[in-house]
Amino acid sequence: MITEQFFLYAGARYDYSDIDSLITVVTRNGEFTDEFSQEISDYASSFTNATYSDVVKIVGSSGIDGWLIKVAGDDGNYIG
């Protein structure tokens, strides 16, 4: 049971519910979230069932951040 979700950034604590509309959660427990999996599917249907580790193998660990940003912004909206 999850009782609390929050982020710590630069020493400040943010409740998830307060920043949910401002962020896109990409992974949870080492796998893509359902929301981001849909972003990936919209970006490239050949990646529809790709896991996070699959994508890292394809684009490389040095390229993963750039690829994730590209996928997130492909629809013109990096958040959501």
N, C-alpha and C positions, 0 to 999 in steps of 0.2 A: 504494500500500500504506500503510495506517495503522499506524504503529508505536507510537503513544502517544496517549491521549486524556486530557485533564485540564481542569479549570476553575480559574480564578484569581478569587478573591473576597476583597476587603478585604485584599489582600496575602498571602493564604494560598493554597496550591496543594492541590487535591483531585483525586486520581485518579478517573476516571470509575467504575471498578469499585467504588470505596469508597462512592460516593454514589448509584449507579444506582437503588437501591431507595427513595431519598428524594426523587427528582425525577421530573418528566415533561419530556422533551425535546419541545418543540413544533415547532420548525423546524430544518432542517439544509440548508445551502446555499440558503437563501431559499425553501424549500418545506416544507410540513407533513411531519412524519415519518409513517411508516405507522401507528405506534401512535396518534398524535394524529388522523390522518385517520379512524381507526376511532371515536375519541371523537366527532368531528364527525358522522360518519354516524349514530351512536347518538343524538346530540342532535337532529339535524334531517336527515332523509333527503334533503331538497332541496339540501343542501350537500355531498352525498356526494363529488362530483368537483370541488369548489371548490379553487382554488389559494389560496395565501396572498395573492397580489395581488388575486384576486377578492374575498376577504373584506374586505381593507382598503378596496377600492372601495365595498363595500356598507355597512360599519359605520363607515368613516372612520378616519383615522390616530389621531384622539384617542379613539376608542372601541374600538380593537383590543385593548388590554390587558384591559379589562373583559369583552369578549366572550370572549376566550380563557379567562379565569378562570371565567366562567359555564359554558362548555362543559366545561372540565376538572372542575368540581365538580358537574355535573348528576347524575351517578350516585352522589353522596354521597362520592366518593373523589377528591380532587384529585390524587393520586399513583397513576397506573397504572390 
